[in-house]
Amino acid sequence: MSKEIKRVVGIGELLWDIFPSGLRLGGAPLNFCYHCRQLGAEAYPVSAVGGDEFGVEIREVIGSRQLTDRFVAEDATRPTGAVQVELDDCGKPKYKIKEQVAWDYIPMSGNLKTLAQTTDALCFGSLAQRNGVSRKTILTFVRATPTDALKIFDVNLRQTFFSKEIIEESLRLSNVLKLSDEELPLVAGMFGISGPVQAQLHGLLERFDLQLIAYTRGADGSLLVTPDESDDHPGCPGEAINSVGAGDAFTATLCMGLLSCRPLNEINEYANRVASFVCRQDSATPELTDNLNEAHYA
């Protein structure tokens, strides 16, 4: 009997990352979908682009990566999103994100509702909720997914495009939270949760009735915590060239591991390996090597 192919969705921003070396397709939902597709899922990015040449080019690149633009709406009145990216000497990015762009106005539709109802897992963040139109669509989509679907909230705090209200409502609709060591103090502080890292994570687990929290520390690995167990990974050695997209690769690998009911330590190991590989490439969406594919969730 063939294995059931899981259907996953990444909903939110879709844009061009503008590096000193040129344009690259980006946005956490697309990066997430690309890596989930590599790991065996049927993956659908949900967003909006402009009717301009940059929007046309985004659709072409999406197709070349074996993804569909079926759920990427066209906004004829607003430009395709873009982000100015600067990298420091360690490959860590700083972002300047353009406002009032197409992905700020993702429309809800009957097709999206149907997609939501057949989704096994989805990932969404706070950035694409900065505008009320996209926020309403994202939250409506999350609510329309099956009760047993994985609902991963990747906090992904950027600039000032977040609020306690956005974070709190998103957490209440989620069952998995992914956040970084830079984001945890901000999120825990919003809800008056203090103490060591483990105490903060367990405080968030209990307050929002979460199944799992993935706490990432860049080159220092990650900590996966559930109400009953935890796994701490020290990270994988290797010099980072460009860390853009590494967190999305981690989230995708985490998602596919959870859907495959893999042990926590195996998920953490593989997610760190994939994220480390992405950090060593000059692209957020590189093709995984045969060595990594040998560890494919089969």
GIUR-V32442 format. One line per field, one symbol per residue. psi: psi as a letter, one per 40 degrees, with the letter a starting at -180 (. if undefined). A space follows every 50 residues. Layout:
psi: ???
This chain:
psi: hihhhihihhhbihihhhideaihhahdddddddddddeeihhhhhaiii eidddddddddddeefiiedfhihheeiiiiihhhhhaeeehiiihhiif ideefhiiidddddddeehdiihiaddeediddddddddddddeiideih ghhhdfhhbefiidddddddddeiehhhiiddddddddddefhaaidddd dddddddefidihhhifbeeaihhhideiihhheihiihhdheheddddd dddddddddefiiddddddddddddddddeifiegihiidddddehh.
